Amino acid sequence: MPNWGGGAKCGACEKTVYHAEEIQCNGRSFHKTCFHCMACRKALDSTTVAAHESEIYCKVCYGRR
């Protein structure tokens, strides 16, 4: 099925991410609202994110793992 005018798929929710709401991390795109720690659900930004394979964590949770 063609992707008519859509952007990349969100790494968290798998829905289309348009450029105005896109955050890129570790080669993947995320919605601003989906860009949170996979363990504690804390909102992330470019200074607090730590990526491991396909998962994103805050630096505290990343250190615990």
Secondary structure, 3 states (H helix, E strand, C coil): CCCCCCCEEECCCCCEECHHHEEEECCEEEEHHHCECCCCCCECCCCCEEEECCEEEEHHHHHHC
